[in-house]
């Protein structure tokens, strides 16, 4: 599915749809994650709503990565936190495909299998993935 979407990464409407997909993947994982993950989720929401800028998002990202590095939790928790942290980058980069593969691997490792994340992706890109 990701390969079909990759050509759209330069389309102006791509990033908001992709971020909506990542947000949708994060929501079912949040109850299983440390409380800090909810703060990262909320910071990404604030950025997407225009209430904060890239500098604030970068600061939250730095704290989140530091927290993740020192967190002694299980691999599934680490994977779930990485899904949430994915939204703390403001732009879709040139390495989108590799990043997207990492994201879906983390979804699966966190307990969100393709049967769950696939429909979330299709909801954001229905014309391509219907």
C-alpha positions in Angstrom: 0.0 0.0 0.0 2.8 2.4 0.8 4.3 2.1 -2.6 1.1 3.3 -4.2 1.1 6.4 -2.1 4.7 7.4 -2.5 4.2 9.3 -5.8 1.9 11.7 -3.9 4.4 12.8 -1.3 5.1 16.1 -3.3 1.3 16.8 -3.6 0.4 19.8 -1.3 -2.4 17.9 0.4 -0.3 14.9 1.2 1.2 15.9 4.5 -2.1 16.6 6.3 -3.5 13.3 5.2 -0.4 11.4 6.2 -0.4 13.1 9.6 -4.1 12.2 10.0 -3.2 8.6 9.3 -0.4 8.6 11.9 -2.7 10.3 14.4 -5.3 7.6 13.8 -2.7 4.9 14.4 -1.6 6.6 17.6 -5.0 6.9 19.3 -5.6 3.2 20.0 -2.0 2.9 21.3 -2.1 5.8 23.8 -3.9 3.9 26.6 -1.0 1.4 26.7 1.7 4.0 26.8 3.2 6.2 29.5 1.4 9.5 30.2 4.2 11.4 28.4 3.0 10.0 25.1 -0.3 11.8 25.5 1.6 15.1 25.9 3.5 14.4 22.6 0.2 13.6 20.9 -1.3 16.8 22.2 1.7 18.8 21.1 1.4 17.4 17.6 -2.3 18.3 17.6 -1.4 21.8 18.7 1.1 22.1 15.9 -1.4 20.8 13.3 -4.0 23.3 14.6 -1.5 26.2 14.2 -1.3 26.9 17.9 2.4 26.2 18.0 5.2 26.3 15.5 8.1 24.2 14.3 10.5 25.3 17.0 8.0 24.3 19.8 7.5 20.9 18.0 11.2 20.4 17.8 11.6 21.0 21.5 8.9 18.5 22.3 10.5 16.0 19.9 13.9 16.4 21.6 12.3 15.7 25.0 10.4 12.8 23.7 13.4 11.2 22.1 15.4 11.6 25.3 12.5 10.0 27.3 12.3 7.1 24.8 16.1 6.5 25.0 16.0 6.2 28.8 12.7 4.4 29.2 13.0 0.8 30.5 9.7 -0.4 29.1 8.9 -3.4 26.9 9.6 -3.4 23.2 5.9 -3.0 22.4 5.8 0.2 24.5 8.9 1.6 22.7 7.3 0.8 19.4 4.1 2.6 20.4 5.9 5.6 21.6 7.8 5.8 18.2 4.4 5.8 16.5 3.3 8.8 18.6 6.7 10.5 18.2 6.4 10.2 14.4 4.0 13.1 14.4 6.7 15.4 16.0 8.4 16.0 12.7 6.8 18.9 10.9 7.5 17.9 7.3 7.3 14.8 5.1 11.0 14.3 4.2 12.7 13.0 1.2 13.1 9.7 3.0 9.3 9.3 3.4 9.1 5.7 2.2 11.7 4.5 4.6 10.1 6.4 7.4 6.7 5.1 6.5 8.0 1.5 6.5 9.5 2.1 9.9 6.2 3.6 11.1 4.1 0.6 10.0 6.7 -1.8 11.5 6.4 0.1 14.8 2.6 -0.1 14.5 2.8 -3.8 14.2 5.3 -4.2 17.0 3.1 -2.1 19.2 0.1 -4.4 18.6 -1.6 -2.5 15.7 -1.5 -5.0 12.8 -2.1 -4.3 9.1 -5.7 -5.4 9.5 -6.1 -2.3 11.8 -3.7 0.3 10.3 -4.6 -0.6 6.7 -8.2 0.7 6.8 -6.9 3.9 8.5 -4.5 4.4 5.6 -7.3 3.7 3.0 -9.5 6.2 4.8 -7.0 9.0 4.1 -6.2 7.9 0.5 -9.4 6.3 -0.8 -8.9 7.0 -4.5 -5.6 5.2 -4.5 -6.3 2.4 -2.1 -10.0 1.6 -2.6 
